[in-house]
């Protein structure tokens, strides 16, 4: 696995590597912000979601991962997006829908662009530094505790698939 870093100028004389999620934050669906730096030291599974997508049943699997591995350190972060025209019109409706239909309690961002020129800076960084851009809803990105990308999966890979859980388990204490 290759480690990629963005570089930040510190003073006039030195360059320091910056972890992949350093400084990134999302608007929270509950108000306020979700700061990825707060998850430092924990693996994070970031998933772009859409309530009306045919893959929306994966919300149950995402919640299962959070329930099983959350106490051991995993954070599952849902990032609702309407980039593929399958999301409800506002964050409140998304939250209500996911809570009512999938009993979701995991952290969720507000509706966020994940592709194109308006992509959130985190997703723009994934594309620029790691060559990863979601091709559809329910693409998954696993970050280690330092923010490095460990693996990515497309929509067809369910969150509880062995390929995903083995990578998660390898990152947990």
C-alpha positions in Angstrom: 0.0 0.0 0.0 1.3 3.4 -0.9 1.1 6.3 1.4 0.1 9.6 -0.2 0.4 12.9 1.6 -0.5 16.5 0.8 2.2 18.9 1.9 1.8 22.0 3.8 4.4 24.7 4.1 5.3 25.3 7.8 7.5 28.3 8.3 9.9 29.1 5.5 12.1 26.0 5.8 10.2 22.8 6.2 7.5 20.7 4.7 5.4 18.3 6.9 3.2 15.5 5.7 -0.5 16.0 6.4 -2.8 13.0 7.0 -5.5 12.5 4.4 -8.3 13.8 6.5 -6.5 16.6 8.4 -8.6 19.7 8.5 -11.6 18.3 6.7 -15.1 18.8 8.2 -18.6 18.3 7.0 -21.8 20.0 7.9 -23.7 17.6 10.2 -27.2 16.5 9.4 -28.0 17.3 13.0 -26.5 20.8 12.9 -23.0 21.8 13.6 -20.0 20.1 12.0 -18.4 16.7 11.8 -14.7 17.2 12.1 -12.7 14.2 10.7 -9.7 15.2 12.9 -11.9 14.2 15.9 -11.7 10.6 14.6 -7.9 10.5 14.6 -6.7 7.1 15.9 -9.9 5.4 14.8 -10.7 3.7 11.5 -13.4 5.5 9.6 -15.7 4.0 6.9 -17.0 6.9 4.8 -19.9 6.0 2.5 -21.7 8.3 0.1 -25.4 7.5 0.5 -28.8 8.3 -1.1 -32.1 7.5 0.5 -34.0 6.6 -2.7 -31.2 4.5 -4.3 -31.8 0.8 -5.0 -28.8 0.2 -2.7 -30.4 2.0 0.3 -30.9 -1.3 2.1 -27.2 -1.1 2.8 -28.1 1.5 5.5 -29.0 -1.6 7.7 -25.5 -3.1 7.1 -23.8 0.3 7.8 -25.7 0.5 11.1 -24.8 -3.2 11.9 -21.1 -2.3 11.4 -21.4 0.7 13.7 -23.2 -1.4 16.3 -20.6 -4.3 16.1 -17.3 -2.4 15.6 -18.1 1.0 17.0 -17.4 0.0 20.6 -14.0 -1.2 19.4 -13.3 2.1 17.7 -14.8 2.1 14.2 -16.7 5.2 13.0 -19.1 4.7 10.1 -19.9 8.1 8.5 -22.8 8.4 6.0 -22.5 11.2 3.5 -25.9 11.7 1.8 -25.5 13.1 -1.7 -27.9 14.0 -4.5 -25.1 13.9 -7.1 -26.8 10.9 -8.7 -30.4 12.3 -8.3 -31.6 9.9 -5.7 -31.6 11.9 -2.5 -34.5 13.6 -0.8 -34.6 17.4 -1.0 -33.2 18.4 2.5 -31.3 17.0 5.4 -34.2 16.8 7.8 -36.2 14.6 5.4 -33.1 12.4 4.9 -32.6 12.0 8.6 -36.3 11.3 9.2 -36.4 8.8 6.4 -33.3 6.9 7.4 -34.3 6.9 11.1 -37.8 5.6 10.3 -36.8 3.0 7.6 -33.4 1.9 8.8 -33.2 2.9 12.5 -30.0 4.8 11.7 -28.0 6.3 14.6 -24.6 6.5 13.0 -23.2 10.0 12.2 -24.4 11.6 9.0 -23.4 14.7 7.2 -25.8 17.0 5.6 -26.4 16.5 1.8 -23.0 16.9 0.2 -21.5 16.9 -3.3 -19.1 14.0 -3.8 -18.3 14.3 -7.5 -17.7 17.1 -10.0 -16.5 20.6 -9.6 -18.6 21.2 -6.5 -17.3 18.0 -4.7 -16.6 18.5 -1.0 -12.8 19.1 -0.5 -12.5 15.6 1.1 -13.8 13.9 -2.0 -11.8 16.3 -4.2 -8.7 15.2 -2.3 -9.6 11.5 -2.7 -9.8 12.0 -6.4 -6.6 14.0 -6.7 -4.4 12.1 -4.2 -5.9 8.5 -4.4 -7.6 8.4 -7.8 -10.9 7.5 -6.1 -14.2 9.1 -7.1 -17.6 7.6 -6.3 -19.2 6.2 -9.5 -22.6 5.8 -7.8 -24.2 5.9 -4.4 -22.9 3.6 -1.6 -19.2 3.7 -2.5 -17.1 3.0 0.5 -13.8 4.4 1.6 -11.9 2.9 4.6 -9.5 5.2 6.4 -7.0 4.0 9.0 -6.5 5.9 12.2 -4.0 8.3 10.5 -6.4 9.1 7.7 -4.7 7.1 5.0 -7.0 5.3 2.5 -6.8 1.5 3.2 -9.4 0.3 0.7 -12.3 1.4 -1.5 -15.3 -0.5 -2.6 -18.1 0.2 -5.1 -21.9 0.0 -4.6 -22.1 -3.8 -5.2 -20.0 -4.6 -2.2 -22.2 -4.7 0.8 -20.7 -3.1 4.0 -20.8 -6.4 5.9 -19.0 -8.4 3.1 -15.9 -10.3 4.3 -13.6 -8.1 2.2 -14.8 -5.1 4.1 -15.0 -6.6 7.6 -11.5 -8.2 7.3 -10.0 -4.8 6.5 -11.9 -3.2 9.4 -10.9 -5.9 11.9 -7.2 -5.5 10.9 -7.4 -1.9 12.0 -9.0 -2.4 15.4 -7.1 -3.1 18.6 
